[in-house]
Amino acid sequence: MIDEPRGRRARPWTLLAAVALAGAAAAAMTAHAQEGVQGDDTIFGGSIEAGREKSATCAACHGIDGNSVNPLWPSLAGQHPGYIYNQLQAYKNGERQDPGMVGFAQSMSDQDMRDVAAYFSSQTLTPKGADPELVQLGEDIYRAGVPERGIPACIACHGPAGNGNYLASYPRIAGQHAAYMLNTMREYAAGTRRSDAKYNQMMRNIASQLLEDELRAVVNYAQGLQRQ
């Protein structure tokens, strides 16, 4: 696990880019702020207990507690409820395509989505490790981007510990399966995933500029980060 970012310090231009992206995130917070109250049994307008029952079908791929066994399927444990909800909506309205998920999403009501999101977000993610040989390059890209090619740092939106930004619907990526993230980045690069439309195609623009070894390194680094 990677408890804290290490290695070279972010370049000045990267910090300026981070500030600019942070401003965009602040605007997104206003437009996409989560609704509902957060309490012992209610998150984002959804019920944890109701979500526990409704998540039985989801558990086949994502795990009973949201920790998927297959690294090609994302772990949902501890993910921001608003992000889970938004992705289910994206599958339902066609913004995201997946033969299995589209069918599930189309059968779910708005409240079903909120309940399932509340349940999985309340679960604890199982920490994962990272390949030491890929950590340095991954950390460099995550913290400082690739300045010579104008690629911004991941830290600007996903944070130093990979916790994302729940108000802006930037997902937690710390501890997520590297294999799943790599496929996701490839989908963005190919333009087959378009769920970043509201963010000016940010992920598609970044993923399409990164080389394969850079993609592998940065998702490996994110997998090794420990959520806080």
N, C-alpha and C positions, 0 to 999 in steps of 0.2 A: 504494500500500500504506500501511497505518497501522501504524507500528512500535510506538508507545506511545499509550495513551489520552491525549487532550488535552481542553481545555475546562474547564467548571465542575467543582468538586469535589463529591463525593457528599455528600448531606445526612446529618446525624446519624441520622435515623430509618432511612435506607437502610442505614447501616452496621450498625445494630442488627438490621435484617432480614437482612442478609448473615450476621451471626453466627448467627442462628437457623437459617437455611438451611444454614449450614456444619455445624451440629450435626446436622441431619437427614442431611446428606451423610455424616457420620462414621458414623452408624448404618447407613446404606445400604452403606457400605464393608464392614462386618462381614457383612451379609447377602448381598452380591453380589460379594464379592472374587473376583478372577480366580484360576483354578487354573493349574497347570503351571509350567514354568520358562521363563525368558527367556535365550536364548543366541544364538549365531551363526546357528542354523538352526531354532530352536524358540521360539515365542511363544504363550503362553496354551494350551499343550498341542497346538499345531499346527505343522506343518512348512512353512517358507517355500517350499522347493523343491517339495514335493507340492502346495502351494497354487498355485504358478505354473502347473502343468499343469492343475489342476482349475479354474482361473479363466478358461480359454479362452472358455467360453460367456459368462461375466460381462463379458468385455472388449468385447463387441458394444455394450453400453450404457455401461459404466463406464470403458472405456479399458483398454488393455493394462497400463498402469502405474497404473491406478486414477484417472486424470484424465479425467473424462468430457468429451466435446466438446459435448454438448447440455446447456445450463444447467438443463433441467428434470429431469435425472438427476443424482443426487448423485455427487460425487467421493469415492472411498473411500481414496485414497492418504493414508497417515499417520493414518488414523482409528484409535481405540483398538480393538484386536482383540476385546476383550470386548463392546464396543458393536456391532460388526459381527455377531458371533456371536449376541448377544441379539436383534438385529433379524431375522436369518434364522430364529431360533426363533419369533419373533413371527409371521412370515409362515407358518411351518409349522403353528403351533397356532391360527391364525385371529385373533390379536390385531391383526394388521395385514392390510389387504386391498389387493392389487394384482394384476390379472389375470396379469401376467407373472411377478412375483416369487413368488407363491404356488406356481405350478407348479414353478419352479426349486427353491424351498426344500423342497417336499415330496419331491423326488427326491434330496435330499442327506442323507447320514448325519450323525451328530453330528461325526464326525471330519472329514468333508468341510468342514463349516462352520468348524471350528477351523483347518483348513489354509488355506482361502481367506481367512479373517480374518487369519491370520498373514502371508500373502503381501501383501495389500493394505496392512496396517498398516506393513509394512516399506518401502513405496514413498514417494517424496517428492511432496508436493502442489505443484502449480504455483501460485504466488502470483497474486492477482487485485487489481484496483483497486476503488475506490468512487466513486460520483457525489458530487462535492464539495458539490452543492446539498443533499444529504440527510444528509451526515455529521454536522452539528451536532445535529440532532434525534435522529438515530440514536444518537450518543454519549451524549446526555443520558439517553435511555431505557435504554441498555445499562448505564451506570454508576450512574444514580440512580433508575431506574424512573419511575413517574408517581405521586408521592406524594399528589396531590389525589384520585386514584381508587384508592389503595391497591395499586398495581401494583409489585411488587418489582423490583429491578435484576437484569438478566441476569448481571452480573458475579459474583453470589453463587454461582451453580452452574457457570457456564462460564468463570469466571476473567477477569482483566484482559486477557489476550492471546487469549482465546477457545479455550484449550487443553482446557477441560472438566475432568473428573475421572475417570480411567480405573477407579479402584476402585469408584466409585459409579455407573459406567456413564453419566455425563453426557458427551455427545459433544463432540468438537472441532468448533467451528463456524467458526473463523477460516479464511478463504479458501474456504469452501464457496460454491457458487453461490447468489446472492441469489434467483434465480427458484425454485430448488428449496426453499429455506428459506421463501419466501413461501407457496408452495403447502402446505408442511407446517404452517405456522402457521394457514392457513385451514382445513386439515383438523382441526387441534386445536380451533379455534374452533367449527367446525360439529359437533364430537363424532364425526366419522367416523374419526379416528385416536385410539386408546385405549391406546397402549402406555406411557402414563404412569401406569397404574393403581397400580403399586407405589409411586409417589411422590405419592399423594393427588391425582391429576389435576392436578398442578402446571401443566403446560403448557396443558392445556385451560382452566384457570381464568385464566391470564395472557392467552393468545391471544384468548379471548372478550371480554376487556375493552379490548384495544387497538383503536384506530381504524385504518382502512385506510392512511392516510398514515403513521401511527406504525409499523405493521407493515413497510411498504416501507422506511422510514428505518432501522429497527433491523437488518433483514436486510442492507441495503446496507452499514451500518457493519461488521457481522460479516464480510461478504465481503472488505472491505478490510483487516481485521486480518491480520497476518502471524504464522503459527504459529512457535512457538519450541521 
